């Protein structure tokens, strides 16, 4: 399976759970899906969120998947 398809499938599953399981009157939901090392191929070993609004390695291919899924939540 293509990893972007798998990523979108996983996020849609998460988004469906959020829609049906979270009481938005009591809870806020945050999504954090980037890491702070532009040279890294994955988030292994990362312990801190990326600060700021720009991915340090330029445009990241997977950044469009959460935007697409979160628009439907």
N, CA, C and O atoms as a MOPAC input file, in Angstrom:
PM7 MOZYME 1SCF
protein

 N      0.85300 1    -1.17900 1     0.00000 1
 C      0.00000 1     0.00000 1     0.00000 1
 C      0.89400 1     1.23500 1     0.00000 1
 O      1.88700 1     1.29300 1     0.72400 1
 N      0.54200 1     2.19400 1    -0.79500 1
 C      1.25900 1     3.46200 1    -0.82300 1
 C      1.18200 1     4.11400 1     0.55500 1
 O      0.11700 1     4.11700 1     1.17300 1
 N      2.27700 1     4.66000 1     1.04100 1
 C      2.29400 1     5.20800 1     2.40800 1
 C      1.39500 1     6.42900 1     2.56000 1
 O      0.87300 1     6.65700 1     3.65100 1
 N      1.19600 1     7.21600 1     1.51900 1
 C      0.29300 1     8.36100 1     1.62000 1
 C     -1.16200 1     7.88900 1     1.70400 1
 O     -1.97400 1     8.49700 1     2.40200 1
 N     -1.48800 1     6.81400 1     0.99800 1
 C     -2.82900 1     6.23700 1     1.09700 1
 C     -3.03700 1     5.66800 1     2.49100 1
 O     -4.10000 1     5.85100 1     3.08500 1
 N     -2.03600 1     4.98500 1     3.01400 1
 C     -2.12600 1     4.43800 1     4.37200 1
 C     -2.26400 1     5.55600 1     5.40200 1
 O     -3.04600 1     5.43700 1     6.34500 1
 N     -1.51700 1     6.62700 1     5.23000 1
 C     -1.57500 1     7.77900 1     6.12900 1
 C     -2.96400 1     8.40400 1     6.11000 1
 O     -3.52000 1     8.72200 1     7.16100 1
 N     -3.52400 1     8.58000 1     4.91800 1
 C     -4.86200 1     9.16100 1     4.81000 1
 C     -5.90600 1     8.23300 1     5.43900 1
 O     -6.81700 1     8.70500 1     6.11900 1
 N     -5.78300 1     6.93500 1     5.22200 1
 C     -6.70900 1     5.97200 1     5.81900 1
 C     -6.65400 1     6.04100 1     7.34200 1
 O     -7.69100 1     6.03000 1     8.00500 1
 N     -5.45500 1     6.11100 1     7.88900 1
 C     -5.30000 1     6.20400 1     9.34600 1
 C     -5.89400 1     7.49700 1     9.88400 1
 O     -6.57100 1     7.48200 1    10.91100 1
 N     -5.65200 1     8.61100 1     9.21000 1
 C     -6.20100 1     9.88800 1     9.66600 1
 C     -7.71700 1     9.93500 1     9.55500 1
 O     -8.38300 1    10.52500 1    10.40700 1
 N     -8.26700 1     9.32000 1     8.51500 1
 C     -9.73200 1     9.27700 1     8.39700 1
 C    -10.33900 1     8.43400 1     9.51600 1
 O    -11.40400 1     8.76800 1    10.03400 1
 N     -9.67200 1     7.34800 1     9.88900 1
 C    -10.13300 1     6.53000 1    11.01500 1
 C    -10.10500 1     7.34300 1    12.29400 1
 O    -11.06300 1     7.32200 1    13.06600 1
 N     -9.01300 1     8.06000 1    12.52600 1
 C     -8.89000 1     8.93100 1    13.70600 1
 C     -9.96900 1    10.01000 1    13.69800 1
 O    -10.60300 1    10.25800 1    14.72300 1
 N    -10.18300 1    10.65100 1    12.55300 1
 C    -11.16500 1    11.72900 1    12.44800 1
 C    -12.58000 1    11.22000 1    12.71400 1
 O    -13.37900 1    11.91200 1    13.34500 1
 N    -12.89000 1    10.02600 1    12.24200 1
 C    -14.20100 1     9.43600 1    12.51000 1
 C    -14.36800 1     9.19200 1    14.00500 1
 O    -15.42600 1     9.47400 1    14.56700 1
 N    -13.33400 1     8.67300 1    14.64600 1
 C    -13.38600 1     8.46100 1    16.09800 1
 C    -13.60100 1     9.78800 1    16.82100 1
 O    -14.42100 1     9.86700 1    17.73600 1
 N    -12.87700 1    10.82700 1    16.42300 1
 C    -13.03200 1    12.14700 1    17.05000 1
 C    -14.46200 1    12.64200 1    16.88400 1
 O    -15.06900 1    13.10700 1    17.84900 1
 N    -15.00300 1    12.54900 1    15.68900 1
 C    -16.36300 1    13.02600 1    15.42300 1
 C    -17.40500 1    12.33800 1    16.30500 1
 O    -18.34400 1    12.98100 1    16.77500 1
 N    -17.24400 1    11.04700 1    16.52700 1
 C    -18.26200 1    10.28900 1    17.26000 1
 C    -17.97300 1    10.13600 1    18.74600 1
 O    -18.88100 1     9.78500 1    19.49900 1
 N    -16.75500 1    10.38200 1    19.19900 1
 C    -16.39300 1    10.07700 1    20.58200 1
 C    -16.07400 1    11.27500 1    21.45100 1
 O    -16.03600 1    11.14700 1    22.67500 1
 N    -15.84600 1    12.42700 1    20.86400 1
 C    -15.39600 1    13.58500 1    21.63600 1
 C    -16.55400 1    14.55700 1    21.84300 1
 O    -17.25700 1    14.92000 1    20.90000 1
 N    -16.73500 1    14.96700 1    23.08700 1
 C    -17.71300 1    16.00100 1    23.41500 1
 C    -17.00300 1    17.34700 1    23.29000 1
 O    -16.22400 1    17.72800 1    24.16400 1
 N    -17.27400 1    18.06200 1    22.20300 1
 C    -16.55700 1    19.30200 1    21.92600 1
 C    -16.92700 1    20.43100 1    22.87700 1
 O    -16.27600 1    21.47600 1    22.87500 1
 N    -17.95900 1    20.23900 1    23.68700 1
 C    -18.28800 1    21.21200 1    24.72500 1
 C    -17.33000 1    21.10300 1    25.91000 1
 O    -17.20700 1    22.03300 1    26.70600 1
 N    -16.65400 1    19.95900 1    26.01800 1
 C    -15.74800 1    19.71700 1    27.14700 1
 C    -14.28600 1    19.55600 1    26.73200 1
 O    -13.38500 1    19.70300 1    27.55700 1
 N    -14.05300 1    19.25700 1    25.46800 1
 C    -12.71600 1    18.84700 1    25.03700 1
 C    -12.30200 1    19.56400 1    23.76300 1
 O    -13.11400 1    19.77300 1    22.86200 1
 N    -11.02400 1    19.94000 1    23.69600 1
 C    -10.43600 1    20.44000 1    22.45800 1
 C     -9.51200 1    19.35900 1    21.91400 1
 O     -8.84800 1    18.66000 1    22.68000 1
 N     -9.47000 1    19.22300 1    20.61100 1
 C     -8.62800 1    18.22200 1    19.96100 1
 C     -7.53500 1    18.93500 1    19.17600 1
 O     -7.81100 1    19.86000 1    18.41200 1
 N     -6.29700 1    18.50100 1    19.37000 1
 C     -5.15200 1    19.06400 1    18.65700 1
 C     -4.50100 1    17.97100 1    17.84100 1
 O     -4.44000 1    16.82000 1    18.27200 1
 N     -4.02100 1    18.31800 1    16.68100 1
 C     -3.29400 1    17.37000 1    15.83700 1
 C     -1.88600 1    17.89400 1    15.64000 1
 O     -1.69700 1    19.03600 1    15.22200 1
 N     -0.89200 1    17.06200 1    15.94000 1
 C      0.51100 1    17.42500 1    15.73000 1
 C      1.13600 1    16.31600 1    14.91000 1
 O      1.25000 1    15.18600 1    15.38600 1
 N      1.54000 1    16.61200 1    13.70100 1
 C      2.04700 1    15.56100 1    12.83600 1
 C      3.38300 1    15.83500 1    12.18900 1
 O      3.74600 1    15.13300 1    11.24600 1
 N      4.13200 1    16.81600 1    12.64500 1
 C      5.43700 1    17.11200 1    12.05300 1
 C      6.52100 1    16.94000 1    13.09800 1
 O      6.23500 1    16.88400 1    14.29500 1
 N      7.75000 1    16.85600 1    12.65600 1
 C      8.86400 1    16.76400 1    13.57000 1
 C      9.90400 1    17.80800 1    13.20800 1
 O      9.86600 1    18.39000 1    12.12400 1
 N     10.83300 1    18.04100 1    14.12500 1
 C     11.72700 1    19.17800 1    13.98100 1
 C     13.05000 1    18.95300 1    13.29000 1
 O     13.86600 1    19.87400 1    13.24900 1
 N     13.30400 1    17.78400 1    12.74800 1
 C     14.58700 1    17.52000 1    12.10800 1
 C     14.37600 1    17.33100 1    10.61000 1
 O     13.92500 1    16.27400 1    10.17000 1
 N     14.70000 1    18.35000 1     9.83700 1
 C     14.46100 1    18.30900 1     8.38800 1
 C     15.26300 1    17.21800 1     7.69200 1
 O     14.88500 1    16.79300 1     6.60100 1
 N     16.36000 1    16.74900 1     8.28700 1
 C     17.19200 1    15.71700 1     7.67400 1
 C     16.65900 1    14.31600 1     7.95800 1
 O     17.08500 1    13.35500 1     7.31700 1
 N     15.75000 1    14.18900 1     8.89300 1
 C     15.22600 1    12.90300 1     9.30800 1
 C     14.12600 1    12.43000 1     8.37600 1
 O     13.32600 1    13.23800 1     7.90200 1
 N     14.07300 1    11.13300 1     8.10500 1
 C     13.02400 1    10.57100 1     7.26800 1
 C     11.78000 1    10.21100 1     8.06600 1
 O     10.72000 1     9.97400 1     7.48700 1
 N     11.90000 1    10.16600 1     9.39700 1
 C     10.74300 1     9.86300 1    10.23100 1
 C     10.91400 1    10.57000 1    11.57000 1
 O     11.89100 1    11.29000 1    11.77900 1
 N      9.97200 1    10.36500 1    12.46600 1
 C     10.00100 1    11.08600 1    13.74200 1
 C     10.65300 1    10.28400 1    14.86700 1
 O     10.56600 1    10.68200 1    16.02900 1
 N     11.29300 1     9.17800 1    14.55300 1
 C     11.94400 1     8.34700 1    15.57200 1
 C     12.96000 1     9.17700 1    16.36500 1
 O     13.81700 1     9.84700 1    15.78900 1
 N     12.85000 1     9.11900 1    17.67200 1
 C     13.78900 1     9.81100 1    18.54600 1
 C     13.43200 1    11.25400 1    18.82500 1
 O     14.08300 1    11.89600 1    19.65000 1
 N     12.42200 1    11.78100 1    18.16600 1
 C     12.01400 1    13.16600 1    18.40500 1
 C     11.14800 1    13.22200 1    19.65900 1
 O     10.27000 1    12.38100 1    19.85200 1
 N     11.39600 1    14.20800 1    20.50200 1
 C     10.65400 1    14.31200 1    21.75800 1
 C      9.97200 1    15.65900 1    21.93900 1
 O      9.21700 1    15.84000 1    22.89400 1
 N     10.22100 1    16.60400 1    21.04500 1
 C      9.65400 1    17.93900 1    21.16700 1
 C      8.88400 1    18.29000 1    19.89900 1
 O      9.28100 1    17.88700 1    18.80500 1
 N      7.78100 1    19.03900 1    20.03000 1
 C      7.04800 1    19.45100 1    18.84100 1
 C      7.82800 1    20.48200 1    18.03800 1
 O      8.69800 1    21.17400 1    18.56700 1
 N      7.50900 1    20.57200 1    16.77500 1
 C      8.10400 1    21.56800 1    15.90000 1
 C      7.54400 1    22.93100 1    16.27100 1
 O      6.32600 1    23.10100 1    16.32000 1
 N      8.38700 1    23.88300 1    16.52600 1
 C      7.94500 1    25.21900 1    16.87800 1
 C      7.79400 1    26.05300 1    15.61700 1
 O      8.60700 1    25.93900 1    14.70000 1
 N      6.78400 1    26.87400 1    15.56000 1
 C      6.54400 1    27.70900 1    14.38500 1
 C      5.55400 1    27.06100 1    13.44900 1
 O      5.04500 1    25.97100 1    13.71000 1
 N      5.28900 1    27.74000 1    12.36600 1
 C      4.27300 1    27.24700 1    11.44100 1
 C      4.84600 1    26.71100 1    10.13800 1
 O      4.08200 1    26.28000 1     9.27500 1
 N      6.14800 1    26.72200 1     9.96700 1
 C      6.75200 1    26.26300 1     8.72500 1
 C      7.58900 1    25.01300 1     8.96000 1
 O      8.36800 1    24.95900 1     9.91200 1
 N      7.43500 1    24.01200 1     8.10400 1
 C      8.26900 1    22.82300 1     8.14000 1
 C      9.67200 1    23.22600 1     7.68500 1
 O      9.81700 1    23.81700 1     6.61500 1
 N     10.70800 1    22.92200 1     8.47000 1
 C     12.04900 1    23.42500 1     8.15400 1
 C     12.67300 1    22.85700 1     6.88900 1
 O     13.63300 1    23.43400 1     6.37900 1
 N     12.17100 1    21.76700 1     6.37200 1
 C     12.75800 1    21.16700 1     5.18500 1
 C     12.05900 1    21.55800 1     3.90300 1
 O     12.26500 1    20.90800 1     2.87800 1
 N     11.24500 1    22.59000 1     3.92000 1
 C     10.49800 1    22.97900 1     2.73500 1
 C      9.16400 1    22.25000 1     2.68400 1
 O      8.72100 1    21.69500 1     3.68900 1
 N      8.53900 1    22.24800 1     1.55000 1
 C      7.24300 1    21.60100 1     1.39800 1
 C      7.37500 1    20.10600 1     1.61900 1
 O      8.21500 1    19.44900 1     1.00500 1
 N      6.54500 1    19.57600 1     2.49500 1
 C      6.59300 1    18.16000 1     2.85800 1
 C      5.39600 1    17.46500 1     2.22600 1
 O      4.26900 1    17.92200 1     2.42000 1
 N      5.58700 1    16.38700 1     1.48300 1
 C      4.49200 1    15.75600 1     0.74700 1
 C      3.29900 1    15.34300 1     1.61400 1
 O      2.15400 1    15.43300 1     1.17200 1
 N      3.55900 1    14.89400 1     2.83100 1
 C      2.46800 1    14.40500 1     3.68100 1
 C      1.67900 1    15.52600 1     4.34100 1
 O      0.67600 1    15.24900 1     4.99900 1
 N      2.09100 1    16.77900 1     4.19000 1
 C      1.37200 1    17.87000 1     4.85200 1
 C     -0.00800 1    18.09100 1     4.25900 1
 O     -0.87900 1    18.65200 1     4.92400 1
 N     -0.22300 1    17.66900 1     3.03400 1
 C     -1.50200 1    17.89500 1     2.37900 1
 C     -2.56100 1    16.88900 1     2.80900 1
 O     -3.75700 1    17.16700 1     2.71400 1
 N     -2.12900 1    15.71400 1     3.28400 1
 C     -3.08200 1    14.68200 1     3.71000 1
 C     -3.87900 1    15.14100 1     4.93600 1
 O     -5.10700 1    15.07300 1     4.90300 1
 N     -3.23500 1    15.60600 1     6.02200 1
 C     -4.03200 1    16.08100 1     7.17100 1
 C     -4.95400 1    17.24500 1     6.81000 1
 O     -6.08700 1    17.30900 1     7.28900 1
 N     -4.48200 1    18.15700 1     5.97500 1
 C     -5.33600 1    19.27600 1     5.57300 1
 C     -6.59600 1    18.75400 1     4.88900 1
 O     -7.69700 1    19.23200 1     5.16100 1
 N     -6.43600 1    17.78400 1     4.01200 1
 C     -7.55300 1    17.20300 1     3.27600 1
 C     -8.52800 1    16.51500 1     4.24700 1
 O     -9.74100 1    16.70500 1     4.15500 1
 N     -7.98500 1    15.71700 1     5.17300 1
 C     -8.82400 1    14.97500 1     6.10600 1
 C     -9.48400 1    15.91400 1     7.11600 1
 O    -10.67100 1    15.77000 1     7.40600 1
 N     -8.73100 1    16.86900 1     7.65200 1
 C     -9.27000 1    17.75400 1     8.68600 1
 C    -10.35700 1    18.68100 1     8.15500 1
 O    -11.19500 1    19.14700 1     8.92600 1
 N    -10.35800 1    18.95500 1     6.86600 1
 C    -11.45200 1    19.75500 1     6.28900 1
 C    -12.78900 1    19.03800 1     6.41800 1
 O    -13.84000 1    19.67700 1     6.46800 1
 N    -12.74700 1    17.70900 1     6.47300 1
 C    -13.99700 1    16.93700 1     6.53900 1
 C    -14.47700 1    16.70100 1     7.97500 1
 O    -15.56600 1    16.16400 1     8.17700 1
 N    -13.69000 1    17.09100 1     8.95900 1
 C    -14.07700 1    16.87700 1    10.36800 1
 C    -15.01700 1    17.96600 1    10.79700 1
 O    -15.46500 1    17.97800 1    11.94400 1

